[in-house]
């Protein structure tokens, strides 16, 4: 029986930049009433996930920064894993030397070296406001960083940056994508799956009682780590191929469909 239902946000719970549908909210509330713990697991910063959690009108723990931070529904910090300060500095230099964008997060604040169209796109999609600090300002803010993120419309540039970081610092850095325009870097071993295991252990929930649902590369670890991983219908074929189940697309409330098919109907709801 499923006791922990873990969901991604963008492209899963809601379309990027959109709102959670009434059907999805209703499904979450019904699961909560049935005793199933619903958890958000996102690449977003915690502050950008809070408004989404508030829409659900039920207590929802939040795993943010792809697993770098776990907070309870009441705001209690359950777990944090920051990047090594020297690695943060080296990654900043890597992007500065190549004239490519990189942004940092510290104390749940988004810092950028300069404004550009990518930053504006990110602000609109995630509904946050960046603080512009310059390259030196970015280098001065390397403490307590759970994640770095680069943005580009050029997929080849994104892949080149990811491969470059992996080659140089792959033993200390986890690299992934949550969006075709983003590449994200965390401390080695930080994933949504790892954070879920930490939270599940605290809650006394076994791996075979966990359901995960998502659509992007940064969801892959959690979609494959537990017995019930569900890919959204809008996920890439490569993600669908490794999941045991596939639901409808985000715009058709595929999240709610999965909730009813794999949790609520088996419970008689």
N, C-alpha and C positions, 0 to 999 in steps of 0.2 A: 504494500500500500504506500502511496506517495504521501510523505509528510512535509517535504520541503520542495517548493516550486520556485525555481530561480530563473528570472527573465532578464534578458538584455533590454535596453530601451529603444535606441534608434533603429528603425527598420524591423522591429519586433513588437514592442508594446505600442509604438506610435510611429508614424512617418516622420522623417527628419524635419524638425521645425514645427511639427504639428502638435495636436492634443490627443490625449488618450480617449478612445471612443467609449461611448456609454456601454457597449457590449463588453469591451475588455474590462472596464471598471466593475461591471456587474459580476463578471466571472471571478475576478479577484475577491470581491466581497463575499461571494458564495463559498469560495475555497476557504477563506479565513473563517467564516461561520462554521464550516465543516471541520475546523481544526487543523487545516493545512497552513503552514507558515510560508508566506510569499516573500521573496527576497529580490531586490533589484541588484543586478551585477552589470556595471557599465564602465566604459572607458572614460566617461565624463568625470569632471571634478565633482566633489561631493555637493557643493553649492548649486551646481547645474542640474543635479539629480533630485534635489529636495523639492522643487516645484512639481515635478512629475509624481513623486511619492505623495505629495499633498493632495493631488487630484484623486487619488485612490480612496481616501477617507478611511483607511484602516492602517494599523501599525505595520510598517514595512522596513526592515533593516536594509541598509545600502552598502553594497560593495562598490567602491569607486576606484578610479585610476587603474582599471584593469586588474584590481586585486591589491593595490598598494595601500588601501585604507578600507577598514570595515568599521561601520558605526551602527549601533543598535537603533531601534525606532525612537528611543528617548534621547539619542545623541551621544551615548556612551561610546568611547573609542575602544573597540575590541582588539584591533590589530593594526599596526602600521609597518610598512617596509619602505624605507627611503633608499634612493640611489646613493652610491659612494660619491662624496663631494668631488674627489679628484676626477672621477669618470664624468660627472656632470660638466665640469670645466673643460675636459678634453672634447666632449661631444659639442659643446658650444663653439669651441675653436674650430672643430671640423667643419661646421656649417658656416661659420664666419669666413673662413679661408676660401670657401667655395662660392660665397655670395648667395647662400641659400637660407631660407627662413628656418628658424627654430624658436619654439616658445617653451617657457618653463612655468612650473606651478610650485608655489610654496605658501603655506598657511592658507590654502584654498583660494589663493589669488593667482590670476593668470598674468604672466609677465611676457612682453614681447620686446625685441630690440628696436623695432620700428613698425609703423603701420603699413599695410599693403592690402591688396584685394583679397588675399587669402585670409588675413586676420578678420577682415570685414565679413567674409563668408562664414568663418568659424563663429564669430560673435552672433550672427543672425541665426545660424543653425542651432547653437547651444544656448542661446539667450544669456550670454554673459558679456561683460565689458573688460577688455584687456587694458592693462597698465603699461604704457610705453616707457621703457627705462634705458634704452640704448644698449649697445653691446657690452660696454663696461658695467652698466647696471645689472645686466643679466649675469655677468661673471661674478658679481658681488653677492648674488642670491643663489648660492649653490647648496645651502643647508636646508634639510627637510624637504627635499624635492622627490616626490613619488613618481614623477613622470616628465618626460620631455616629448614634444610633438612637433613634427615638421609638416608643412602644407605646401602642395604644389599641384597645378593642373597638369603637369607633365608626369605621366606615370613612369616613364623611363628614369626621370630624375628621382622620383620616390624610391624606385627599386634600387637605383645606384646608391642612394644614401643608405638604405637599409643594408645592402650588401657590404658597403664600406664600413659601417659601424660593426656589423657582425664579424667582419674580417679582423678589424682592429681590437674590438673589445667584446667579442662574442662569449668569452668565458665569464664576463661580469655584467652583461646587458641582455635583457630580453627584448626582442623586437617583434612588432606585429602591426597589423593594419585593422582599423575599425571602419574605414572609408577609403574609397579608391584614391582620394586626394590626401590622405593622412598616412604617416608612418609614426609609430609611437615606441618609446624606449623606456623600459623600467629596469629595476634591479633584477639580476639573473634569478629565474625561478618564480618571479611574480607573474601570476596568471589568475584569471577568474576561477579556474578549477582549484588552485591552491587555497585561495581565500574561502571558497565554499567548504572545503574540507575543514578548515580552521573553525568556521562558523558552525558547521554541522556537528563537529566534535563538542563544541561548547553547548549545543542544544541537545546532545545525546541522540542524534539522528544518524542512522547507518547509510552507507553509500547506495544501497539498493532501495532506499526510501527517498531518493533525490531525483527530481526531474529538472532538466535544463532546457531552455529554448533560446535560440538566437539565429543570427543571419550572416555574421561577418567572420573574418579570419581570427579576430581577437576572441571570438566565442568558441573556436575549435577546441581548445583545451577542456572547457567545461562540457561541450557537447559529446566528447568522446571519453571522458573520465568516469562517467556514471552510467548506470544501466539504461536510463531512459533519456536520451538526447534527441531533441526535436529540432529540425531545421525549418526555418520559415520558407514558404513557397517562393519568396523573392531572393533567397540565398543563392549564391553561385553554385553551379553544378558540382564543383569540387567539394563544397561543404555538404551538400545534400548526399553525396556519394558515401560519406563516412558516418552518416547519422542513421540510426535505426528507424526513425520516423520522419515524415515531412508533412507539414500542415499547409494551410492556405497562405496566400500572400498577406502582407501587413495591411494593405488597404481594404482587404475583405475580412478583417478581424481574425486572421489566422491564429492569433494568440488565444482568443476566446474559444475558437474551435478546438485547439489543443487542450485547453483547460477542461472543456466538457468531455472530449473523447478519452482523455487519459487520466482524469482525476474525478470530475464530478459525476459522470455516468457510472463509472465503476463503484462509486460511493452511493449510488442510487439517487443522485440529484439531477 
